[in-house]
Amino acid sequence: MIENPWKNLQRSPLLTRRSMLRDTACGFGVLGLAGLLSEADRLAAASAAANPLAVRKPHFEPRAKQVIFLFMHGGPSSVDILDPKPRLYRDHGKPLPIKRPLAFDEDPPGPLMKPLWDFKRTGQSGIPMSDLFPHVRTCVDDLCVIRSMVGEGVDHGAALLQTFTGTSTFTRPSLGSWALYGLGTENQNLPGYITIKPALAHGGAKNWSSAFLPGAYQGTAIGHSGLKVKDFRGEPIEYLVHRGFTPEQQRYELDMLQNINRRHAQLRQHDAELEARIQAFELAFRMQMRAPEAFEVEKETAATRKLYGLDREETHEFGWQCLLARRLAERGVRFIQCTHSYKWDQHSQLYEKHTENAREVDLPIAGLLKDLKSRGMLEETLVIWAGEFGRTPVSQGGDGRDHNPYGYSIWMAGGGVKPGFVYGATDDIGYHAVKDRMHIHDFHATVLHLLGLDHEKLTFHYSGRDFRLTDVAGVVAEKILV
């Protein structure tokens, strides 16, 4: 009598008829696997599945290795900071000379209002910047000022989502997640995408979400805007540590959990979320060993801490963020975001509040630029300063300005952009971008380009179609490239 070859397998409590057919059928698929994986993109996809955070080759030679995004939540006023308009001085108090576009404020528009701060030209470039940012103004020759940004969101929620994800109406992967997906990270012991003290309002976690991309590409939030540095300084990632356990005990606990996860994964088809969870647990354990050192800002020299304003009460909070951003960039974190939130939304008291806001961030931002430059890091680090929109050239309530997504200013520095350069222009009152308009899709395409990524090739197949950050739009602003 011939012994049944399946006898032992039948006794296995883990093997069902369905799983046996599935497992043996996999063998047939292997015959065609080599051909299917011959294309470079498919090989890269297989590598990403094995280690989603592994370093991957860019599409072409990058100008920048990492990004530090300094986000001014609320919408700073471009016509008061970076885009002086002589007509606003001349026609101060006169009615708006154009038909007002869709606005956040439902009341009739107020009269034209001149800038509330004086502008000065400094540096060899002579780019004008207002007295609101005297420290950043000393770095003007390193800045690429973009005066022609355009978005669609007239409210904060829509504008933030579009700024970070490219769309104001759907949940989509964020800019940082796309960068991490395309390039991976050089430091496998730290997250590749970190957002420091982000805002929980106006989209919250959607602004640093990986959405339909694998979970490994989601941003890691360090605190939130409601916390002060003192609330978590010294242990900003203490949620990763199981108090009372030794590293060996934590490793044993994680191994047991991972064994269960992998056993579960073997019994089902590929599950991206489960694989992301496995990777996240491993990253969390490694972070316990390496991340605390990265957050030891107090070990910097007294001169460095002073450069960032950590010795002053009004600049300490944002200075800590900027200095931590530099330390994370040094350690290979791909995308870092610092948020000054939620302070720039001046529908009234513009002079008082903008002055207070700028005082908190001006010195730290200048310190970051100077520190990166002195360390030889600015050339490979793209620094972005932006809000979700600008503000109108007309007054609101007599001493404020409404939201304006139709023509506003940001700046970039380092990372392959032209220093001491002005790109684009708004009309003569600063309401609409009229020259070299840079829509948010163009902005995203340009940032990805500086990182060595073609925004049209960086795609992810989901729900029956290939998605990309820039949807079906986006043009790289070649004029700002070095």
C-alpha positions in Angstrom: 0.0 0.0 0.0 1.4 3.4 -1.0 1.6 5.8 1.9 -0.4 9.0 1.5 2.2 11.8 0.9 -0.2 14.4 2.3 -0.7 12.6 5.6 1.6 14.7 7.7 0.4 17.9 6.1 -3.2 17.0 6.8 -2.4 16.7 10.5 -1.1 20.3 10.5 -3.7 22.5 12.2 -2.5 25.5 10.1 -3.0 23.8 6.7 -6.4 24.0 5.2 -7.5 22.8 1.7 -7.6 26.5 0.6 -4.2 27.4 2.0 -2.6 24.2 0.5 -4.0 25.2 -3.0 -2.8 28.7 -2.5 0.7 27.7 -1.4 1.3 25.1 -4.1 -0.1 27.4 -6.8 2.5 29.9 -5.8 5.0 27.6 -7.4 3.5 28.0 -10.9 3.7 31.8 -10.6 7.4 31.6 -9.9 8.0 30.3 -13.5 7.0 33.7 -14.9 8.3 35.8 -12.0 11.8 36.5 -13.5 10.3 37.9 -16.7 7.8 40.1 -14.8 10.6 41.5 -12.5 13.0 42.2 -15.4 11.9 45.8 -15.6 13.7 48.2 -13.3 10.5 49.6 -11.8 9.2 46.2 -10.8 12.5 45.3 -9.2 12.4 48.5 -7.2 8.9 47.7 -6.1 10.0 44.2 -4.9 12.9 45.8 -3.0 10.5 48.4 -1.4 8.2 45.5 -0.3 11.2 43.9 1.4 12.3 47.1 3.1 10.0 50.1 2.3 12.5 52.5 3.9 15.6 51.3 2.0 17.4 54.0 0.0 16.4 54.0 -3.6 17.9 55.7 -6.6 16.4 59.0 -7.7 15.2 59.4 -11.3 18.1 61.7 -12.0 20.9 63.5 -10.1 19.3 65.3 -7.1 20.2 68.9 -6.1 18.9 68.3 -2.6 19.1 65.4 -0.2 16.5 66.5 2.3 13.9 69.1 3.0 13.2 71.3 6.0 9.7 72.9 5.7 9.1 75.9 8.0 5.3 76.3 8.0 3.7 79.5 9.2 0.2 78.3 10.0 -2.5 80.9 9.4 -1.3 82.8 6.4 1.4 85.5 6.7 0.8 88.7 4.7 3.0 88.7 1.6 2.4 92.4 0.9 3.7 93.2 4.3 6.7 90.9 4.2 8.1 90.0 0.7 6.0 91.7 -2.0 6.0 95.5 -1.7 3.5 97.4 -3.8 4.0 101.1 -4.4 0.4 101.5 -5.5 -0.8 100.4 -2.1 1.0 103.4 -0.6 -0.3 105.7 -3.3 -3.9 104.5 -3.2 -4.1 103.7 0.5 -7.8 104.1 1.6 -9.2 103.9 -2.0 -11.7 101.2 -3.0 -10.6 97.9 -4.4 -10.2 98.6 -8.2 -11.0 95.1 -9.3 -13.9 92.7 -8.8 -13.1 90.7 -5.7 -12.7 86.9 -6.3 -14.2 84.3 -4.0 -13.3 85.3 -0.5 -13.5 83.9 3.0 -15.1 87.1 4.4 -18.7 87.5 3.3 -18.8 91.3 4.0 -18.0 93.8 1.2 -14.2 94.3 0.8 -12.6 97.1 2.7 -10.3 99.8 1.0 -6.8 99.2 -0.1 -4.3 99.2 2.8 -0.7 100.0 2.5 2.0 97.8 4.1 2.3 98.4 7.8 6.1 97.9 7.9 8.9 99.6 5.9 10.8 97.6 3.3 14.6 97.7 2.9 16.9 96.4 0.2 19.9 94.5 1.6 22.7 92.2 0.5 24.2 92.1 -3.0 20.9 91.0 -4.5 19.0 94.0 -3.1 15.9 92.0 -2.6 13.4 94.0 -0.5 12.2 92.6 2.7 10.2 94.3 5.4 11.3 95.2 8.9 9.2 92.3 10.2 12.1 90.0 9.5 15.3 91.9 10.2 17.3 88.7 11.0 16.2 86.7 8.0 16.8 89.8 5.9 20.6 89.4 6.6 20.3 86.1 4.8 18.5 87.5 1.7 21.3 86.6 -0.7 20.6 82.9 0.1 16.9 83.2 -0.6 14.9 82.4 -3.7 11.8 84.5 -3.2 8.7 83.2 -5.1 6.0 86.0 -5.4 3.5 84.1 -7.6 2.2 81.2 -5.6 -1.4 80.2 -6.4 -3.9 77.8 -4.6 -7.6 77.3 -4.5 -8.5 77.1 -0.8 -9.9 80.2 0.7 -10.3 78.5 4.1 -7.6 77.1 6.2 -8.6 73.4 6.0 -8.7 73.3 2.3 -5.6 75.4 1.9 -3.5 73.3 4.3 -4.6 70.0 2.6 -3.7 71.4 -0.8 -0.3 72.7 0.4 0.7 69.4 1.8 -1.1 66.8 -0.3 -1.9 68.6 -3.5 -5.7 68.4 -3.1 -8.2 70.2 -0.9 -11.1 67.8 -1.3 -9.7 64.2 -0.9 -7.4 62.3 1.5 -4.1 61.9 -0.4 -0.5 61.2 0.5 1.5 64.2 1.7 4.5 65.7 0.1 6.8 64.2 2.7 5.3 60.8 2.2 5.8 60.9 -1.5 9.4 62.0 -1.0 10.0 59.1 1.4 8.3 56.7 -1.0 10.5 57.8 -3.9 13.8 57.9 -2.1 13.7 56.0 1.2 15.8 57.1 4.1 19.5 56.8 4.9 18.9 56.4 8.6 17.0 53.2 9.3 16.9 54.0 13.0 14.9 57.2 12.7 11.7 58.0 10.8 12.4 59.3 7.3 9.6 61.9 7.7 9.2 63.8 10.9 6.8 66.7 11.7 7.6 68.7 14.8 4.7 70.1 16.8 2.2 70.0 14.0 -1.3 71.5 14.2 -4.1 69.2 15.0 -6.6 71.6 13.4 -7.4 72.2 9.7 -6.8 68.7 8.5 -4.7 67.5 11.4 -3.0 64.1 10.7 -4.2 64.2 7.0 -1.5 66.8 6.4 1.3 64.3 7.1 -0.6 61.1 6.2 0.6 58.5 3.8 -3.1 57.9 2.8 -3.1 54.9 0.3 0.7 54.7 0.3 2.1 52.0 2.6 2.0 53.1 6.3 5.8 53.1 6.5 5.8 56.4 4.6 3.6 58.3 7.0 5.0 61.2 8.9 6.0 60.8 12.6 4.6 63.6 14.7 6.8 64.8 17.6 4.3 66.4 20.0 1.7 68.8 18.7 1.1 72.6 18.6 -0.7 72.5 21.9 2.5 71.4 23.8 5.4 73.5 25.0 8.9 72.1 24.7 9.1 71.8 28.4 6.1 69.5 28.4 8.1 66.7 26.7 11.7 67.9 26.6 14.1 65.1 27.5 11.7 62.4 26.6 9.9 63.5 23.3 9.5 59.9 22.3 8.8 58.3 25.6 5.7 56.7 24.2 8.0 54.3 22.5 9.6 53.0 25.7 7.9 50.5 28.0 8.9 51.7 31.4 10.3 49.1 33.7 11.5 46.8 30.9 15.2 46.3 30.0 16.2 46.5 26.3 16.6 42.7 26.3 13.1 42.3 27.7 11.7 44.8 25.2 13.5 42.9 22.4 12.0 39.6 23.5 8.5 41.1 23.7 8.8 42.6 20.3 10.2 39.3 18.8 7.2 37.4 20.2 4.8 39.9 18.7 6.6 39.9 15.4 6.5 36.1 15.2 2.7 36.2 15.6 2.4 38.9 13.0 4.6 37.0 10.5 2.8 33.8 11.1 -0.5 35.6 10.4 1.0 37.2 7.3 1.9 33.7 5.9 -1.7 32.6 6.1 -3.1 35.4 3.9 -2.3 37.2 0.8 0.1 40.1 0.8 -1.2 42.7 3.3 0.4 46.1 3.0 -1.0 47.3 6.3 0.2 44.3 8.2 3.7 44.6 6.7 3.8 48.3 7.5 2.8 47.4 11.1 5.7 44.9 11.3 8.1 47.5 10.0 6.7 50.2 12.4 7.4 48.0 15.4 10.9 47.4 14.3 11.5 51.1 13.7 10.0 52.0 17.1 12.4 49.6 18.9 15.5 50.9 17.0 14.4 54.5 17.7 14.6 53.8 21.5 18.3 53.3 21.0 19.1 56.2 18.6 16.4 58.8 18.8 17.0 60.1 22.3 20.5 61.2 21.2 19.1 63.1 18.3 16.8 65.1 20.6 19.6 66.1 23.0 19.5 69.7 21.9 20.9 70.9 25.2 24.2 69.3 24.3 24.8 71.9 21.6 27.3 74.6 22.4 26.1 77.8 24.2 26.9 79.7 21.0 24.8 77.5 18.8 21.8 77.6 21.2 22.1 81.4 21.3 22.2 81.5 17.4 18.8 79.8 17.4 17.4 82.0 20.2 17.1 79.3 22.8 18.4 81.8 25.4 15.3 84.0 24.9 11.8 83.3 26.1 10.1 84.6 22.9 12.2 82.5 20.5 12.9 79.4 22.5 9.9 77.4 21.3 10.5 77.8 17.5 14.3 77.9 18.0 14.1 74.4 19.6 12.2 73.2 16.5 14.7 74.7 14.1 17.7 73.4 15.9 16.2 69.9 16.2 15.5 70.0 12.5 19.1 70.6 11.8 20.1 67.7 14.0 17.6 65.4 12.3 18.8 66.5 8.9 22.4 65.7 10.0 21.2 62.2 10.8 19.7 61.5 7.5 16.0 62.2 8.1 14.6 62.9 4.6 11.7 65.3 5.3 11.4 67.5 8.4 8.6 70.0 9.1 8.5 72.7 11.7 5.2 74.4 12.4 4.5 77.8 13.9 0.9 77.3 14.7 -1.8 78.7 14.6 -0.8 82.3 14.8 -0.7 84.1 11.5 -4.5 84.5 10.8 -4.9 88.2 11.4 -8.3 89.3 10.3 -7.8 92.1 12.8 -4.8 93.4 14.9 -2.5 92.7 12.0 0.3 95.0 13.2 0.3 93.8 16.8 0.0 90.1 16.0 2.3 89.9 13.0 4.9 91.7 15.0 4.6 89.2 17.8 4.7 86.2 15.5 7.7 87.4 13.5 9.6 88.1 16.7 9.1 84.4 17.7 10.5 83.0 14.4 12.8 85.5 12.8 15.9 84.8 14.8 15.5 81.0 14.8 15.0 80.9 11.0 18.1 83.1 10.4 20.0 80.9 12.8 19.0 77.8 10.9 20.1 79.2 7.6 23.4 80.4 9.0 24.1 77.2 10.8 23.3 75.0 7.8 25.6 77.2 5.6 28.5 77.2 8.1 28.3 73.4 8.2 28.2 73.0 4.5 24.7 71.5 4.7 22.7 74.3 2.9 23.7 73.1 -0.6 22.1 69.7 0.0 19.2 70.9 2.2 16.2 72.6 0.7 14.7 75.0 3.2 11.1 76.2 2.5 9.3 79.0 4.3 5.6 79.2 3.5 2.0 79.6 4.8 -1.1 78.1 3.3 -1.9 81.4 1.6 -1.2 85.1 1.8 -3.5 88.0 2.8 -5.5 90.5 0.8 -4.2 94.0 -0.1 -7.5 95.4 1.2 -8.2 95.9 4.9 -10.7 93.9 6.9 -12.3 95.5 9.9 -9.9 98.4 9.6 -6.8 96.8 10.9 -6.7 93.2 9.4 -6.5 91.4 6.1 -8.5 88.5 4.7 -7.2 85.2 3.1 -5.6 85.4 -0.3 -4.7 82.2 -2.2 -4.6 84.0 -5.6 -1.1 85.5 -5.4 1.2 85.1 -2.4 4.8 84.7 -1.6 7.0 82.0 -0.1 10.8 81.5 -0.2 13.2 78.7 -0.6 16.9 78.4 0.2 19.7 76.0 -0.6 19.0 72.6 -2.2 19.6 73.7 -5.8 17.6 76.9 -6.0 19.0 80.2 -7.2 20.2 82.3 -4.3 19.4 86.0 -4.2 16.7 85.5 -6.8 13.1 86.7 -7.2 10.7 84.5 -9.3 7.2 85.6 -10.5 5.1 88.6 -9.7 1.6 89.7 -8.7 -0.4 92.5 -10.1 0.2 96.1 -9.0 -1.9 95.7 -5.8 -0.6 92.2 -4.9 -3.9 90.3 -5.3 -3.4 88.0 -8.3 -0.2 86.3 -9.6 0.3 87.5 -13.2 3.9 86.4 -14.1 5.4 82.9 -13.8 2.4 81.7 -11.8 3.4 78.8 -9.5 0.4 76.7 -8.7 0.8 74.4 -5.7 1.1 71.5 -8.3 4.0 73.4 -9.8 5.5 73.9 -6.4 5.3 70.2 -5.6 6.7 69.2 -9.0 9.6 71.6 -8.4 10.4 70.3 -4.9 10.3 66.7 -6.1 12.6 67.7 -9.0 15.1 69.2 -6.6 15.1 65.8 -4.8 15.8 64.0 -8.1 12.3 62.8 -8.7 10.2 63.2 -11.8 6.7 64.0 -10.5 5.1 62.3 -13.6 7.0 59.0 -12.9 6.5 58.9 -9.2 3.2 57.1 -9.2 1.4 54.5 -7.0 -1.3 52.2 -8.4 -4.4 52.4 -6.2 -8.1 51.8 -6.8 -7.6 51.0 -10.5 -5.4 53.9 -11.5 -2.0 55.4 -11.1 -1.9 58.3 -8.7 0.8 61.0 -8.3 1.3 64.0 -6.0 0.6 66.5 -8.8 -2.5 64.6 -10.2 -2.6 65.5 -13.9 -0.9 68.9 -13.6 2.4 70.4 -12.4 5.3 72.1 -14.2 8.8 72.3 -12.8 9.9 76.0 -12.4 13.1 75.6 -14.3 14.0 79.3 -13.9 14.7 78.9 -10.1 17.1 76.0 -10.5 20.8 76.5 -10.2 
